[in-house]
């Protein structure tokens, strides 16, 4: 009897793989068979569960074993259409090319999946259905015969954090009707042995863990990150229709080629980029020479699905170091809300109606923008890789001189360029004003006036691990946590987790001590005691590879709870230009070398 049940499940599995209309009603039984296969198969040959239903026929899918499913209409509205290749966290994942109601995912039960490529991480499109996080341990097989273990966990599709989701959909389909409840899908990455070619992946045994797609996130050895910023929220904008944004960014290193990265982080719907150009800045919105068009897969524009990113095609364009670039993007519109980095400390520009991406003059750019919408990265060809600075408003440059590029990451970049002892790394500023280590200010979903970002713990994968050619990361956060009641113990636990996650990916991890803020309204004696406790741990721990003692650099010896007046911007919380220069000047450049 037992053998006949298993045989029947195998027949159903074959049916599900070959016939789109075949039912997946025996999904749990089918999942128990696949792990006995020795030869790896493409993931789609192993699909044994139907997660997506047509809104008119919700009973055709049963994602969670209780009849609930994802809405095909909602996925389409988000730009997540069957068979589409999406990029999330730098990894390219192809959505199952299946009709609603057909098997479109695997319940993880030790199946051996054919996966190829070299890279720094495996990326999985996943979700759990057991009401809580689901996961387990799997194995990666390499072409040289070696293996490595990995741990994969996925948040629940109805209860998991919105801050880390790849996409959130507005409904859950059930046989009894559609529920107005957020459904989530996640992209989770796990580290790979560096430099080795992957041949297959054995999934964990955790049948509440559903896998829709898997791929190797490729290395980017031919690129160095020159400029980057972190998405801090998703506020209302404009609305913009048939407008051109001319965004001004400042390079840290140069190169003979360029590619641009745009992110539709936190969004619920796709955004359309029309024509996009790049130019070296002369002054303001004026280009030094005629802007040059970039392409996307050979096309002049592209739709960016909700929660995903796009890279432009490589362009032979000489990017000078330490120079302003103008990145101009036409939004055919309408765009009523957008992912934005709110505090740019750099003026960018908005045009009158029309596509003005090719304009060399500033005449059409009549309005000023104070943030960076959509654009998140500028990479240049070649180079030694990048240093990523994860921080809050002090790293973001709050109170530094606007348009002067006097943030401490800018000064650090200048120091690197001026010497020939260590490599000229790109410097990527991932500071967000108001950001915290362990709690989200912005919830990670929906249109909001809050632009302080999700926590460092929740954005670490996107803003550090997925950054182009990252070699070393510096974590300089914690003051906002203690100012708003988080204990030193909780901050330390968060910092420890960041260090461990960075080390697992091969990054050199440095920590900076929290600078004093005595005199600011929330920086009471009790808060300062928590700050000092965090700093004591940073100085004494071996969890990080090195310490940047920024506290010691700017504190007033006569009152260590305060900054030296010469370094204080005047609000007692943020260093001014001189203080930021002192922070950057104190960094031992050799400490940045892995």
Buried (B, 14 or more C-beta within 10 A) or exposed (E): EEEEEBEEBBEBBEBBBEEEEBBBEBBBBBBBBBBEBEEBBEBBBBBBBBBBBBBEEBBBBBBBBEBBBBBBBBBEBBBBBBEBEBBBBBBBBBBBEBBBBBBBBBBBBBBBBBBEBBBBBBBBBBBBBBEEBBBBEBBBBBEEEEEBEBEBBBBBBBEBBBBBBBBBBBBBBBBEEBBEEBBBBBBBBBBBBEEBBBBBBBBBBBBBBBBBBBBBBBBBEBBBBBBBBBBBBBBEBBEBEBBBBBBBBBBBBBBEBBBBBBBBBBBBEBBBBBBBBBBBBBEBBBBBEEBBBBBBEEEBBBBBBBBBBBBBEBBEBEBBBBBBBBBBBBBBBEBEBBBBBBBBBBEBBBBEEEBBBBBBEBEBBEEEBEBBBBBBBBBBBEBBBBBBBBBBBBBBBBBBEEBEBBBBBBBBBBBBBEEEEBBBBBBBBBBBBBBBBBBBBBBBBBBBEBBBBBBBBBBBBBBBBBBBBBBBBBBBBBBBBBBEEBBBEBBBEBBBBBBEBBBBBBBBBBBBBBBBBBBBEEBBEEBBEBBBBBBEBBEEBEBBBBBBBBBBBBBBEEEBBBBBEEBBBEBBBBBBBBBBBBBBEBBEBEBBBE
